[in-house]
Amino acid sequence: MDVVSDAISAVRIGRPSSQRVRVAGSWCTRLAPYDGAGFHVVLEGHCWLLPDGGEPVELGPGDAVLLPHGTGHVIADGPADAARLARAVSFERWSAGTGSRPPVVEGSAASEDGAAVEDGAAVEMLCGKYRLDRSHVHPLFAELPPLVHLPNRDDRGADGPGGSGGPGGSGGADPGLRSAIALLGHEVGERLPGSGVALPSLLDLLLVYMIRSWTAANAAPGSRPGTAGTWPAALGDPVTAAALRALHTDPAAPWTIDLLAAEAGVSRPTLARRFTALVGRPPMAYLTWWRLTRAAALLRDTPDPLAAVARRVGYSTPYAFSHAFRREFGTTPGQYRTGLAAAGDAD
């Protein structure tokens, strides 16, 4: 696989959840911090997102927002002061009252004082969450800002709310992301046969496109240096990207620095210098870390015996694999898997 796919696979667990809500009038709802990633896609209308500790962002039709670290936030019909934020209704109560089937506009549970509200422009959104295992997060995922706003258009002004100057802004529309949002809006609205399979797959696709759009925008010429970490630059550097692609395509291969340098088409010193500067560790150290991180995911997600896991990540014997795994995680592979199983039973 590639780096973005692997970064997502390493942390994502279970199936994403989503809910379509439609509301009008005066409303303000709070989503508590979450040990995962949250997202919103505006299908119709306008609203505001106010992240805890961050600047408010105006959202319009077709906009997508990813909160990769589960930051608590408020969404509302407009800007909100501290007093209004304190009165925000919990999302669970709010969404239970608004329902999920358009075109009926239901606003009673979303109003701040409990009174029915039926006037005002309607807003329709898809709100959801991705379950994540944060114990071994890929640095690409860790570098994502608290809020990634991907506006539908780049004509709102580079310094306006939610434009390319906004928090985690994309700097313009991505055709693939736009297509994914259009498919999602159609799927959740029509409830077609097979939607139970299609919708989770589209939500996974949405996550890929949101992260891809962020990395592409922040690696592009003219992006603000130093605001997005080093991974967008690493994926945009042809030498580092070639080495990363090789390592992630086949982490079990008997890689050496000579083979990686040949794959990237540069000398060993050039590869070592550029890779280490952008990734934060030398190529072979990164390979060891990624092999063991991948092994942890396999122990979590598959029933494969330890010998099979060892082979899949490039270790010739279970003993060598166990020794390296203990050095990285402080426990043996078997104990790690047992601990995960016990934690799952407790949940």
C-alpha positions as CSV (number, residue, x, y, z in Angstrom):
1,M,0.0,0.0,0.0
2,D,1.0,3.7,0.0
3,V,1.7,5.9,3.0
4,V,-1.7,7.6,3.3
5,S,-3.5,4.2,3.0
6,D,-1.2,2.7,5.6
7,A,-1.4,5.6,7.9
8,I,-5.2,5.2,8.0
9,S,-5.2,1.4,8.2
10,A,-2.8,1.5,11.2
11,V,-5.3,3.5,13.3
12,R,-8.8,2.9,12.0
13,I,-10.8,0.2,13.8
14,G,-14.4,-0.9,13.2
15,R,-16.8,0.8,10.9
16,P,-17.4,4.6,10.7
17,S,-20.8,5.9,11.9
18,S,-22.8,8.8,10.4
19,Q,-26.1,10.5,10.7
20,R,-27.9,12.9,8.3
21,V,-29.5,15.8,10.1
22,R,-31.6,18.7,8.8
23,V,-32.6,21.7,10.8
24,A,-33.7,25.3,10.6
25,G,-34.1,28.3,12.8
26,S,-31.9,29.1,15.8
27,W,-29.8,26.1,16.9
28,C,-26.6,25.3,18.7
29,T,-25.2,21.9,19.5
30,R,-22.1,20.6,21.2
31,L,-20.0,17.5,20.3
32,A,-17.8,16.4,23.2
33,P,-14.2,15.4,22.6
34,Y,-13.9,11.9,21.1
35,D,-11.1,9.3,21.1
36,G,-11.4,9.1,17.3
37,A,-11.9,11.4,14.4
38,G,-15.1,13.4,13.7
39,F,-16.3,14.9,10.4
40,H,-19.1,17.0,9.0
41,V,-20.2,17.5,5.4
42,V,-22.6,20.3,4.6
43,L,-25.1,19.1,2.0
44,E,-27.3,22.3,2.0
45,G,-27.3,25.7,3.6
46,H,-24.7,27.4,5.9
47,C,-23.6,26.9,9.5
48,W,-20.7,27.6,11.8
49,L,-18.2,25.3,13.5
50,L,-16.6,26.5,16.7
51,P,-13.7,24.2,17.8
52,D,-12.6,24.2,21.4
53,G,-9.7,26.5,21.7
54,G,-9.8,27.4,18.0
55,E,-11.2,30.0,15.6
56,P,-14.8,29.7,14.3
57,V,-15.2,28.5,10.7
58,E,-18.1,29.2,8.4
59,L,-19.3,26.2,6.4
60,G,-21.2,26.3,3.1
61,P,-22.7,23.7,0.7
62,G,-20.3,21.0,-0.2
63,D,-17.8,21.9,2.5
64,A,-16.1,19.1,4.5
65,V,-14.5,19.3,7.9
66,L,-12.3,16.7,9.5
67,L,-11.4,16.8,13.2
68,P,-8.7,14.1,13.2
69,H,-7.9,14.3,16.9
70,G,-11.5,14.2,18.1
71,T,-11.5,17.9,19.2
72,G,-14.7,18.9,21.0
73,H,-16.7,21.6,19.1
74,V,-20.0,23.3,18.6
75,I,-21.9,23.6,15.4
76,A,-24.5,26.3,15.2
77,D,-26.6,28.4,12.8
78,G,-24.3,31.4,13.3
79,P,-21.4,32.8,15.4
80,A,-21.9,32.2,19.1
81,D,-20.6,34.0,22.2
82,A,-19.5,32.3,25.4
83,A,-23.0,32.5,26.9
84,R,-24.6,30.8,23.9
85,L,-21.9,28.2,23.8
86,A,-22.6,27.3,27.4
87,R,-26.2,26.6,26.5
88,A,-25.4,24.4,23.5
89,V,-27.5,21.2,23.4
90,S,-25.6,17.9,23.3
91,F,-25.4,16.4,19.9
92,E,-27.0,13.1,21.0
93,R,-30.1,14.9,22.2
94,W,-30.1,17.3,19.4
95,S,-29.8,14.8,16.6
96,A,-32.4,12.5,18.2
97,G,-34.9,15.4,18.0
98,T,-34.1,16.6,14.4
99,G,-34.4,13.2,12.8
100,S,-32.5,12.3,9.6
101,R,-34.9,12.2,6.7
102,P,-35.2,15.2,4.4
103,P,-37.1,17.3,3.2
104,V,-39.0,17.8,6.5
105,V,-37.3,20.5,8.6
106,E,-37.6,19.7,12.3
107,G,-36.0,22.1,14.7
108,S,-37.7,21.7,18.1
109,A,-35.0,19.7,19.8
110,A,-32.3,21.8,18.3
111,S,-33.6,25.1,19.7
112,E,-31.8,26.5,22.7
113,D,-34.8,27.0,25.0
114,G,-36.8,23.9,24.0
115,A,-39.4,25.9,22.0
116,A,-40.2,24.8,18.5
117,V,-38.4,26.7,15.8
118,E,-39.5,26.3,12.2
119,D,-38.3,29.5,10.5
120,G,-35.0,30.3,8.9
121,A,-32.9,28.7,6.2
122,A,-32.6,25.0,6.4
123,V,-29.2,23.3,6.9
124,E,-28.6,19.7,6.0
125,M,-25.4,17.9,7.1
126,L,-23.8,14.5,7.3
127,C,-22.1,14.2,10.7
128,G,-20.1,11.2,11.7
129,K,-17.1,9.6,13.5
130,Y,-14.2,7.3,12.7
131,R,-13.1,4.9,15.4
132,L,-9.3,5.1,15.9
133,D,-6.6,3.2,17.8
134,R,-4.3,6.0,18.9
135,S,-1.8,3.7,20.6
136,H,0.5,3.6,17.4
137,V,-0.4,6.6,15.3
138,H,1.5,7.2,12.1
139,P,3.3,10.6,12.2
140,L,1.4,11.7,9.1
141,F,-1.8,11.3,11.0
142,A,-0.3,12.9,14.1
143,E,0.7,16.0,12.1
144,L,-2.8,16.7,11.0
145,P,-4.1,20.0,12.5
146,P,-7.0,19.9,15.0
147,L,-9.4,21.0,12.3
148,V,-9.0,20.4,8.5
149,H,-11.5,22.5,6.6
150,L,-11.9,21.6,2.9
151,P,-14.1,24.2,1.3
152,N,-16.1,23.4,-1.8
153,R,-14.8,26.5,-3.5
154,D,-11.7,28.7,-3.2
155,D,-13.5,31.9,-4.1
156,R,-14.2,32.9,-0.5
157,G,-10.9,34.7,-0.2
158,A,-7.6,33.3,1.0
159,D,-7.9,35.1,4.3
160,G,-11.6,34.8,4.9
161,P,-13.3,32.2,7.2
162,G,-12.5,28.8,5.9
163,G,-10.6,29.9,2.9
164,S,-7.1,28.6,2.2
165,G,-5.9,30.9,5.0
166,G,-8.2,29.2,7.4
167,P,-7.3,26.4,9.8
168,G,-6.1,23.4,7.9
169,G,-7.6,24.9,4.7
170,S,-7.3,23.1,1.4
171,G,-6.8,26.1,-0.8
172,G,-9.5,25.0,-3.2
173,A,-11.8,22.2,-4.3
174,D,-10.5,18.7,-5.0
175,P,-12.4,16.9,-7.8
176,G,-12.1,13.5,-6.1
177,L,-13.4,14.9,-2.8
178,R,-16.2,16.7,-4.5
179,S,-17.3,13.4,-6.2
180,A,-17.1,11.5,-2.9
181,I,-19.3,14.1,-1.2
182,A,-21.8,14.0,-4.1
183,L,-22.0,10.2,-3.9
184,L,-22.4,10.3,-0.1
185,G,-25.3,12.9,-0.4
186,H,-27.0,10.7,-2.9
187,E,-26.5,7.5,-1.0
188,V,-27.7,8.7,2.4
189,G,-30.7,10.6,0.8
190,E,-32.1,7.8,-1.3
191,R,-31.5,4.7,1.0
192,L,-30.9,2.5,-2.1
193,P,-30.5,-1.3,-2.0
194,G,-27.0,-2.2,-0.8
195,S,-26.5,1.1,1.1
196,G,-25.5,-0.9,4.1
197,V,-22.3,-1.9,2.2
198,A,-22.0,1.3,0.1
199,L,-22.2,3.9,2.8
200,P,-19.4,2.6,5.1
201,S,-17.2,2.3,2.0
202,L,-18.0,5.8,0.9
203,L,-17.2,7.1,4.4
204,D,-13.8,5.4,4.2
205,L,-13.3,6.9,0.8
206,L,-14.2,10.3,2.3
207,L,-11.5,10.0,4.9
208,V,-8.9,9.1,2.3
209,Y,-9.8,12.1,0.1
210,M,-9.8,14.5,3.0
211,I,-6.3,13.5,4.1
212,R,-5.1,13.4,0.5
213,S,-6.5,16.9,-0.2
214,W,-4.8,18.3,2.9
215,T,-1.4,16.7,2.1
216,A,-1.6,17.8,-1.5
217,A,-2.5,21.4,-0.6
218,N,0.2,21.7,2.0
219,A,2.9,20.2,-0.3
220,A,2.0,22.5,-3.2
221,P,4.1,25.5,-4.1
222,G,3.0,28.6,-2.3
223,S,1.7,26.8,0.8
224,R,2.7,28.4,4.0
225,P,6.0,26.7,5.2
226,G,6.1,25.2,8.7
227,T,2.3,25.3,9.2
228,A,1.6,21.6,8.4
229,G,4.6,19.7,9.7
230,T,7.0,17.8,7.4
231,W,4.9,14.9,6.0
232,P,3.3,16.9,3.1
233,A,6.8,17.9,2.1
234,A,8.0,14.3,2.4
235,L,5.3,13.0,0.1
236,G,6.0,15.8,-2.3
237,D,9.7,15.2,-2.5
238,P,10.4,12.8,-5.3
239,V,13.3,11.1,-3.6
240,T,11.7,10.6,-0.2
241,A,8.4,9.7,-1.7
242,A,10.0,7.0,-3.9
243,A,11.7,5.4,-0.9
244,L,8.5,5.6,1.2
245,R,6.5,4.0,-1.6
246,A,8.9,1.2,-1.9
247,L,8.9,0.5,1.9
248,H,5.2,0.6,2.2
249,T,4.6,-1.5,-1.0
250,D,6.6,-4.3,0.4
251,P,7.8,-3.8,4.0
252,A,8.8,-7.5,4.2
253,A,11.4,-7.2,1.4
254,P,15.1,-7.5,2.5
255,W,15.7,-3.8,2.1
256,T,19.1,-2.2,2.5
257,I,20.1,1.5,2.2
258,D,21.7,0.6,-1.2
259,L,18.6,-1.0,-2.6
260,L,16.4,2.0,-1.4
261,A,18.9,4.5,-2.9
262,A,18.7,2.6,-6.2
263,E,14.9,2.6,-6.0
264,A,14.9,6.4,-5.5
265,G,17.6,6.9,-8.1
266,V,20.1,8.8,-5.9
267,S,23.2,8.1,-3.9
268,R,23.1,6.6,-0.4
269,P,24.2,9.9,1.3
270,T,21.6,11.9,-0.7
271,L,18.8,9.5,0.3
272,A,19.8,9.4,3.9
273,R,20.0,13.2,4.1
274,R,16.7,14.0,2.4
275,F,14.7,11.2,4.0
276,T,16.0,11.9,7.5
277,A,15.3,15.6,7.2
278,L,11.7,15.2,6.1
279,V,10.6,12.0,7.8
280,G,12.4,12.6,11.1
281,R,14.4,9.3,11.2
282,P,16.8,7.5,8.9
283,P,15.3,5.1,6.2
284,M,16.2,1.9,7.9
285,A,15.1,3.1,11.3
286,Y,11.8,4.1,9.7
287,L,11.5,0.7,8.1
288,T,11.9,-1.1,11.5
289,W,9.3,1.2,13.1
290,W,6.8,0.7,10.3
291,R,7.3,-3.1,10.2
292,L,6.5,-3.3,14.0
293,T,3.6,-0.8,13.7
294,R,2.2,-2.9,10.9
295,A,2.7,-6.1,13.0
296,A,0.8,-4.5,15.9
297,A,-2.1,-3.8,13.5
298,L,-2.0,-7.4,12.2
299,L,-2.1,-8.7,15.8
300,R,-5.1,-6.5,16.5
301,D,-7.0,-7.2,13.3
302,T,-6.2,-10.8,12.3
303,P,-6.0,-14.3,14.0
304,D,-2.8,-15.1,12.1
305,P,-0.2,-17.0,14.2
306,L,2.9,-15.1,15.3
307,A,5.1,-16.9,12.8
308,A,2.8,-15.7,9.9
309,V,2.8,-12.1,11.3
310,A,6.6,-12.2,11.5
311,R,7.0,-13.3,7.9
312,R,4.5,-10.7,6.7
313,V,6.6,-7.9,8.2
314,G,10.0,-9.1,7.2
315,Y,11.3,-11.2,10.1
316,S,12.6,-14.7,9.3
317,T,11.9,-16.2,12.8
318,P,9.3,-15.6,15.5
319,Y,12.2,-15.1,18.0
320,A,13.7,-12.2,16.0
321,F,10.3,-10.7,15.6
322,S,9.4,-11.0,19.3
323,H,12.7,-9.5,20.3
324,A,12.2,-6.5,18.1
325,F,8.6,-6.1,19.1
326,R,9.5,-6.1,22.8
327,R,12.1,-3.5,22.2
328,E,9.6,-1.2,20.5
329,F,6.4,-1.8,22.6
330,G,7.8,-3.1,25.9
331,T,5.8,-6.4,25.7
332,T,5.8,-9.6,23.6
333,P,3.6,-10.0,20.6
334,G,1.5,-12.7,22.4
335,Q,1.0,-10.5,25.5
336,Y,0.1,-7.6,23.3
337,R,-2.6,-9.6,21.5
338,T,-3.9,-11.0,24.8
339,G,-4.1,-7.4,26.2
340,L,-6.1,-6.3,23.2
341,A,-8.5,-9.2,23.5
342,A,-9.0,-8.4,27.2
343,A,-9.7,-4.7,26.5
344,G,-12.2,-5.7,23.9
345,D,-14.0,-8.0,26.2
346,A,-14.2,-5.2,28.8
347,D,-15.8,-2.9,26.3
